Amino acid sequence: MGQKAVIVGAGVGGLSTAIHLAADGFEVSLYEANERVGGRANLLEFAGFRFDTGPSLLNYPWVFDGLFARAGTRLEDEINLLRIDPAIKFYWPDGETFQLSSDLNVLAEECRRLDSRDVAGLFNFLRDARHKYNLSFDRLVTRNADSPLAWFSAAGLRNLRKLGLFRSMDSQLGIHFHSERIRQAFGSYGMYLGGAPYDLPGIFSIIPFGELEHGLWLPEGGMYSLIQAMERTAKRLGVEIKTGAPVSSIVHSNGRVTGVTFDDGALDQAEIVVSNVDVPTTMTRLIGSDSLSDYRPPRMTPGVLTYYLAVDRELPTLNHHSVFLPANPRAAYDQLMKRGQIPTDLSFYVSVASNSDPTLARDGKSAVFLLAPVPLVSEASDIDWASTADNLQRSMFERMNQHGIEISESDVLESKYWSPVDWSDQFGLFDGSAFGAAHNLRQIGPFRARNMSNEINGLYFAGASTTPGTGVPMCVLSGKMVAERIADRAAKEAVA
Ligand SMILES: Cc1cc2nc3c(=O)[nH]c(=O)nc-3n(C[C@H](O)[C@H](O)[C@H](O)COP(=O)(O)OP(=O)(O)OC[C@H]3O[C@@H](n4cnc5c(N)ncnc54)[C@H](O)[C@@H]3O)c2cc1C
């Protein structure tokens, strides 16, 4: 039997870590507080409908190819992926739209419609972003780096300027696109990175590129089918998964981790503990920041108000994803991210996964997911979420009606909503932040929380708030990278 490792939390990062460590020969125990694995990528089932709670599409399938290959299986043997194209349509209040497709002829035509100069812009953008994307994933995102120097050297000093680290995402997009609408659409990806496109580094223009280049996919049965495949794979490799098992503390002594404890006082001893619980929650609740010097939580991405609606009609005009943008995105970002308020002119997105996989809803009906970015728990102490959820749902329906999408309160057979407080309570998300630590220049690469504790030997981190960052593929990579750290340490100890 190999060396023992305990993982706390079975989110995407925890499951990925478990698979990688088990494939490396470790004896792995994984403890999950909830009755079901998956963390934010969870499942709600009611009224004959099935909803993914968080992520609603899979991107960068090559990351999952790598994950399942490490476990001796294949992505296509584990889940059936449905290609979703066109996947996303953006709507503005004046009726303008912009639809994304990986079919370049279709996309070029759509760019031409908004500004004829942007056909050339599109191809320049794709060339530039492809270069950035390859550089990022080959040299930066997938590698552990211990210092800014190591990270910048890995990129190659002469490539630094080309990465767009030192200009904003919006200005990076502005190099290629004349249309303000196209900039706003691609820039809106910044919301889940925790910043306005005017503040985030330009390297993040690779996100819309990555989706166009590698496509967007829905696992048959919904995103939770991916989680189930990861759980199955981990178990097959011998990982012991215990659900309904909240860890109450990570114990350490003389600067070394010694195990984890549970509510009943039981201790599971281990010299390696990987926390997949949001890093600032781990630091403040599971370790106790007073035992660590100067811990300061990072700046977090906003909260979200999410709705799961069993709708009594088909919604054929909606794509899998629709993003409703405000007339003035800059003002909305400022309200949300700088003043901690719900934007007056709300930006939100709608996913009708049952339009892509009809098994997710009852016949002739729709499984509808709504997401509105909202302030963090600490910024929203005066918000009554029950009445706010009602009001915002009404305004989202009104906005959809303006665009000719017929939906009203009376169409909703049954529904649930989750506020930032619910997200925080259910999954330990720090301050109710939906996507974890933000991705401004001071919180990416070597400046982001490391996946290995500097102060407690044997303590590691995986998930959205550590490296490389947020999103399902990034959390899968996070599990791979932390397993590499642990294997490196084991190799060094074997030599010593
Ligand atoms: C609404 C929403 C929409 C999203 N959409 C997308 C998308 O379209 N595409 C995309 O790629 N990403 C998306 N994301 C982001 C993606 O879901 C996350 O980045 C990813 O799932 C986070 O995984 P994680 O590894 O950080 O673990 P988490 O999901 O944070 O899971 C941590 C786990 O630890 C458990 N835990 C907490 N405390 C304890 C304890 N004391 N003991 C034991 N267990 C504990 C929790 O219950 C949880 O299961 C979305 C997120 C949200 C919230």
The ligand as an SDF file (V2000), in Angstrom:
LIG
                    3D

 53 58  0  0  0  0  0  0  0  0999 V2000
  -23.3370   29.2880  -10.5850 C   0  0  0  0  0  0  0  0  0  0  0  0
  -22.0130   28.8420  -11.1230 C   0  0  0  0  0  0  0  0  0  0  0  0
  -21.8430   28.6750  -12.4810 C   0  0  0  0  0  0  0  0  0  0  0  0
  -20.6250   28.2300  -12.9880 C   0  0  0  0  0  0  0  0  0  0  0  0
  -20.4830   28.0340  -14.3320 N   0  0  0  0  0  0  0  0  0  0  0  0
  -19.3350   27.5180  -14.8100 C   0  0  0  0  0  0  0  0  0  0  0  0
  -19.2190   27.1490  -16.1820 C   0  0  0  0  0  0  0  0  0  0  0  0
  -20.1730   27.3100  -16.9720 O   0  0  0  0  0  0  0  0  0  0  0  0
  -18.0590   26.6100  -16.6110 N   0  0  0  0  0  0  0  0  0  0  0  0
  -17.0200   26.3790  -15.7510 C   0  0  0  0  0  0  0  0  0  0  0  0
  -15.9880   25.8450  -16.1760 O   0  0  0  0  0  0  0  0  0  0  0  0
  -17.1080   26.7060  -14.4470 N   0  0  0  0  0  0  0  0  0  0  0  0
  -18.2300   27.2570  -13.9570 C   0  0  0  0  0  0  0  0  0  0  0  0
  -18.3440   27.5560  -12.6330 N   0  0  0  0  0  0  0  0  0  0  0  0
  -17.1650   27.4020  -11.7700 C   0  0  0  0  0  0  0  0  0  0  0  0
  -16.9260   25.9590  -11.3440 C   0  0  0  0  0  0  0  0  0  0  0  0
  -18.1380   25.3820  -10.9510 O   0  0  0  0  0  0  0  0  0  0  0  0
  -15.9720   25.9550  -10.1760 C   0  0  0  0  0  0  0  0  0  0  0  0
  -14.7770   26.6620  -10.5020 O   0  0  0  0  0  0  0  0  0  0  0  0
  -15.5800   24.5530   -9.7320 C   0  0  0  0  0  0  0  0  0  0  0  0
  -16.6590   23.6520   -9.7590 O   0  0  0  0  0  0  0  0  0  0  0  0
  -15.0170   24.6810   -8.3340 C   0  0  0  0  0  0  0  0  0  0  0  0
  -14.5090   23.4510   -7.9030 O   0  0  0  0  0  0  0  0  0  0  0  0
  -13.5940   23.3430   -6.6280 P   0  0  0  0  0  0  0  0  0  0  0  0
  -12.5780   22.2850   -6.9050 O   0  0  0  0  0  0  0  0  0  0  0  0
  -13.0710   24.6720   -6.2190 O   0  0  0  0  0  0  0  0  0  0  0  0
  -14.5140   22.7570   -5.4960 O   0  0  0  0  0  0  0  0  0  0  0  0
  -15.8890   23.3020   -4.8190 P   0  0  0  0  0  0  0  0  0  0  0  0
  -16.9590   23.2720   -5.8250 O   0  0  0  0  0  0  0  0  0  0  0  0
  -15.6370   24.5530   -4.0650 O   0  0  0  0  0  0  0  0  0  0  0  0
  -16.1440   22.1150   -3.7880 O   0  0  0  0  0  0  0  0  0  0  0  0
  -15.5620   22.0800   -2.5240 C   0  0  0  0  0  0  0  0  0  0  0  0
  -16.1810   20.9080   -1.7870 C   0  0  0  0  0  0  0  0  0  0  0  0
  -15.7080   20.9090   -0.4400 O   0  0  0  0  0  0  0  0  0  0  0  0
  -16.7950   20.5280    0.3940 C   0  0  0  0  0  0  0  0  0  0  0  0
  -16.5330   20.9850    1.7560 N   0  0  0  0  0  0  0  0  0  0  0  0
  -16.5640   22.2630    2.2340 C   0  0  0  0  0  0  0  0  0  0  0  0
  -16.2350   22.2680    3.5410 N   0  0  0  0  0  0  0  0  0  0  0  0
  -15.9980   20.9790    3.8920 C   0  0  0  0  0  0  0  0  0  0  0  0
  -15.5970   20.3480    5.0960 C   0  0  0  0  0  0  0  0  0  0  0  0
  -15.3940   21.0450    6.2270 N   0  0  0  0  0  0  0  0  0  0  0  0
  -15.4420   18.9970    5.1240 N   0  0  0  0  0  0  0  0  0  0  0  0
  -15.6300   18.2750    3.9830 C   0  0  0  0  0  0  0  0  0  0  0  0
  -16.0190   18.8230    2.8070 N   0  0  0  0  0  0  0  0  0  0  0  0
  -16.1870   20.1530    2.7670 C   0  0  0  0  0  0  0  0  0  0  0  0
  -17.9930   21.2250   -0.2300 C   0  0  0  0  0  0  0  0  0  0  0  0
  -19.2070   20.6620    0.2010 O   0  0  0  0  0  0  0  0  0  0  0  0
  -17.7110   20.9920   -1.7110 C   0  0  0  0  0  0  0  0  0  0  0  0
  -18.2600   19.7710   -2.1580 O   0  0  0  0  0  0  0  0  0  0  0  0
  -19.5540   27.9750  -12.0980 C   0  0  0  0  0  0  0  0  0  0  0  0
  -19.7210   28.1460  -10.7150 C   0  0  0  0  0  0  0  0  0  0  0  0
  -20.9350   28.5840  -10.2340 C   0  0  0  0  0  0  0  0  0  0  0  0
  -21.1080   28.7390   -8.7480 C   0  0  0  0  0  0  0  0  0  0  0  0
  1  2  1  0
  2  3  1  0
  2 52  2  0
  3  4  2  0
  4  5  1  0
  4 50  1  0
  5  6  2  0
  6  7  1  0
  6 13  1  0
  7  8  2  0
  7  9  1  0
  9 10  1  0
 10 11  2  0
 10 12  1  0
 12 13  2  0
 13 14  1  0
 14 15  1  0
 14 50  1  0
 15 16  1  0
 16 17  1  0
 16 18  1  0
 18 19  1  0
 18 20  1  0
 20 21  1  0
 20 22  1  0
 22 23  1  0
 23 24  1  0
 24 25  2  0
 24 26  1  0
 24 27  1  0
 27 28  1  0
 28 29  2  0
 28 30  1  0
 28 31  1  0
 31 32  1  0
 32 33  1  0
 33 34  1  0
 33 48  1  0
 34 35  1  0
 35 36  1  0
 35 46  1  0
 36 37  1  0
 36 45  1  0
 37 38  2  0
 38 39  1  0
 39 40  1  0
 39 45  2  0
 40 41  1  0
 40 42  2  0
 42 43  1  0
 43 44  2  0
 44 45  1  0
 46 47  1  0
 46 48  1  0
 48 49  1  0
 50 51  2  0
 51 52  1  0
 52 53  1  0
M  END
$$$$
